[in-house]
């Protein structure tokens, strides 16, 4: 991974936002910028310099993983140590007035912010930085896309196990457990999120995580799952039917399938994410089911399961080649049933490539 190049892109953006430095503390951003995978660290980006601070628990790990930043093993907390290092460097340069250090406010507690603020003398200040690292992370490098492909393929293989296990009377948690065991056995580091197995009336819950409920003899089962491999996440959803689907059930499934395909067909460089969302909703409007689609059409995926951009009405982000996103429209009729179909796709120079290899035809069990 090009950690130095990533750091440089972020450093180049600091002056645009009137920042003298950026203090990075979010674990996913630390991994992206310098390769550190531990749970306690801070990266100080200032000018052309990069300093990574952690504590004694991670001495050997930091030396093994961090190759593109000066490593400091601090006795105090990494956050305080990084702030002190920046303050000392600024004072040595004789800089004080209007010196600003940016913080990742969305990933910092009020207490941590207050602690840093108390360390800074008059003339120095904190500023809530925009999502500078997340902006860079949106467009994946080829090596990242390769990692995502592998995660998608491993994740997709778990659906085969789900089809073997889903039967009337089997608890949702048992299905999830079998899938997760298969994933770890195949080499997954972890699941991307708590596996969703929602059957019968519970399929109408968009985030109906696996419960102790037994799968009924008739109805939809929503299976939403993913794995983490080499640090990168996968995410997919398939909905199956237990029993013999009625014409109405087949119609609902087909409507969601068509909406998902309409959104996939809309993905290409240069259009806004809201246009992709609109394509899915317009398709469901033709079926009279748009009012039952209650969440956004998709989101970015990478080191985290939910990343920018968000595919929803009103969002203005423009798709670029290298972005990896989900396309996941759904229909949820309370007290009756729900259907969702989700693929991961990568934006290409002329459109997109669907990474998820699994069939989207309705499977009846």
N, C-alpha and C positions, 0 to 999 in steps of 0.2 A: 504494500500500500504506500502511496506517495504522501507520507505524513508531512514532509517538509513543504511540499507544494501546497498542501491544504492549509498549513499554518500561514504560508506567505499570502494566500488569497484572503484570508481573514485579516492579516496584518495590513494589507493594502487597503482594506475598507475602513480602517479605523479613523483616518483623517476626515473622511467624508462625513462621519458622524461626530466629529469634534471630540475624539477620544485619544488620550495619550497611551492607553493600555487597555487590555481586556483581561478580566479574571475569569477563567473558564473552570467551572466546578461540576457541571452536569456529567455523570458517568459516561453516557453515550457520546457526548462531545469530546470528552477526554480520550476515549478509545479512538474516535475518528481522527483527532488531531495528532496524537502521539503514540497510540497503540496500547496505552495502559488499561488493564482490565480489572484492576482492584477496585475496592469500594471507598477508598479515602485518598483523595489527591486534589491538586489544583494546578492549573497551567496558566502562567503569566505570559501574555504576549504583549511585548512593548517594542516599538520600532522594528528592528530586525532580530531581536533577541527572544528566545523562548526558554522559560525556566519552569521545570516541573518540580513540584514540592509534594512530598508524602511523608509518612512517619516510618518509624523503625520496623514495623510489621512487614512493610513492603520493600525493604531495601533490595533484596535479591530479585524480586519480581520486577521492580522498576528498572534495575540495571539490565535485565534480560529483554524487557519489552520496549523501553523508551530509548530510542537511538537518535532522535532529532531535537533534543532539548537538553539543556543543562539540568542535571538531577541534584536536588537538595533534599537531604533527609533531615527533617526538622523535629525538634523536641516538642514544640508547640503545635497546635493544629495547623494543617496545611493552609487553610483559609487565612488565618492570622499571619502565618509565616510568609505567604505570598504577598500579602498587603504590606508587611514590614519590608520585604525585599524591594518592592516597587518604590515605597516611600524613601528608603535609603538611597536608591539609585537616582531618584529625582533630586534629592537634596544635594547629592554629590555633584550633580550637574548645575546646581544653583537654580533649579527650576522650582517654582512654588505657585506663583499666581496663575490661577485658571487651569491648573493641572487636573485632569479628570481621568478617573479609572472607571471603565465600564464593568457592570456586573450582569450576570444572567438572572435577572429578577424573577423570572418564572420558575427558576429552580433553586431559589434561595429563601430561607426562612426570614421572617421579620427579625428574629433574635440575631441571626448571623449578620444581617445587614447592619443592625444597630451596633454590633460589636466592631465591625470594620469602620463604621463612621466615627466611633469614639477613638479609634487609632489615628485618624487623620487630623493633623493640625490645620489651623486656618490657612486658606489658600488652596488646599487640596479638596477634592470633592468626589462623590460617587455619582454615577449616572446610570440609569437603567438603559442598558444597551438593547437595541433591537435584536432579533434572532439571527445574528450574523453567521454563526456556525451552521444553524439549521438551513439557512439560505444556500450555503455551499453544499450541504449534504443532500439537497433535493435532487441534484443531477449526479447520478452514479457513474463512477469510473468502470471501465471494462472488468477489472478484477472484482469489483463489488457486484456487478451484474452476474458474473460467473458464480460467486458465492450465493447469490439469491436464486439462481437457477438450481443449484444443488439443493438448497433448502426447500424449494418448491417441489422438486422431484421426490425428496424424502417424505415431505409432508403429504403429498398426494398418495403415496403408497399406503398410508394409514387408512385411507378410505376403503381399501380392499378388506382390511381387518374389520372395519365397521360393518360392511355388508355381510361378513361371516357371523357377526355377533348379534346384530339387530334382529330380534324376534319378539313376538308378543309375550309379555310377562317378564322380560329381562329388564332390570333396572337401568335407567339412564346412566347412573354412575358406573355401572359395570361395563357398559359400552365404552365410556370415556376412559376407564382404567385400562381396558384391553388395547385401545388405540395408543394411549400414552406409553404403555409398556412396550408395545411394538416399536414406537418411535425411539425410545431410549435404547432398546436392544439394537436398533439399526444404526445408532451413532448420534442421535440428536443430543445436544447439550441440555435442552429443556424444551418445554412447550412454549410457544410464543405468548400464550395467554391461557386462562382456564378454559378447558375444552367445553364447547357448547353442544349438548345433546338435548334437544327439546322436542318432545313427542306429543301427539294428540293436540288437545287444546293449548298445551304449553308451547307448541310451535308458533303460536301467535305472539310470544315474548321475544323481541329482537335479540335480547341478551339473556336468554333462558338457559343459564348454565346447568350442567347435568345435575339432576336431583335424584332423590330416592324413588321417584315415581316409576312405576312399571310401564313399559311401552304397551299401549293398547293394541287390540286386535285389528283396528282400522284407523288409519289416519297418517298424516305427514310426520316425518321426523327430520328436523333441521340439524345438520351436522356442520359445525363451524370450528375449525381447528388449524393449528400450524405448529411448526417446530423452529428451534433456533439451531443453526449449524454454522460453525466458524463465526459466530457472533451475529449472523444475519437471520432475519425472521422470514417465515412464510405464513400465508394466510389464505384459506380457501373455505368455501361453503358449498355443500351439496345437500339437497333435500330429496329424501326418498319417501316412498309410500308403502305402508304396511297394509296388506290386504288387497282388495281389488278396487282401484280408483274409479270413482264415478266420472261421468262426463263433465260435471262441474269442477271436480278436483283436477282433472286433466286440463280443463280450460284455464284455471288459475295458474297452474304450473306453466303452461305454454305462454301465458301472458307475461309472466316473469322472465321466462327464457328469452322471449322476443325483446323485452325491455333491456335485458342484459346485453344482448347482441347489438341492439341499437346504440347503446352507450359505447360498447367496444368499437363499433364502426365509426363513432364520432371522434375517437382519440387520434389526434395527429398534432404535430408541432404547430404552434402559432395560434391555437384557439384557447379560449379561457376554460378553466375547469368547470365553470358554471354552465357552459354549453354542453358538456358531457352529461352533467346532471339533468339538464333540460331534455336531452334526447331520451333518457330513460323515463322521465315523467310523462313526456308526450306520448310515448308508446303505451304506457299504462292508462293514460287518459282515454285512448281509443278502446280500451277494454273496460272502462268504467271503474278501474281499480286504483287510480292515482291517490285517492284519499287514504288508502291503506298503506301507502309507502311513507313511512314516518321518520326516516333517517337520511343522511347524506348518501350519495351514490358511491363514494369511495374515499380513499386516503392514500398517502404515500406510505411505503414500507421500506425498511432498511435495517439499521442497527436497532431500531425500535419498531414495534408493531404499528404504532400510529405516528406518522411523520407528516410534515408538509409535503405536498399541498393537500388541502381538503377539497373534495369535489362536492360542492353544494351551491345552492342558489345564493347569489350575491358575492361569491368569491371571485376575485379578479386575477388570480395567478394564471400565467400563460404557460401552457405545456411546452416543454423543451425535450429534445432527444436525450435519452439517458434517464429520464424520470421513470420511476417504477411505482405504479399505483394499483389499487384494487378497483374493480368494478363489481358492485354488489347490491343491486336493487332488490327489494323484497316487498311482499304483500302480507299484511298481518291483520286478520279479521278476529277481533277479540271474542273469546269464548268458542271459536270454531277451529281455525287453523292458520298456519303461516307457511310461507315459502320464501327462501332466499337462495340465490345462485351467485357465487363469487369466484372470480379469477384474478390473478395478478398479471399485469401486462407491463411491458416496457415500451416507452415511447421511442419510435425510431425516426429516421430522417423523413420518411414519407407516410407514416401511420403508426402502427403499433404491432407488437408481437405478443400473443397470449402465451404466458409461461406455463400456466396450469394445464396439464395434459389430460385431465380426466373428462370423460364424457359428460354432457349436460342433458342427455336424454333422460326422461323420467324412469327411474328404477323402481319397480314394484317388487316387494318382498312377501 
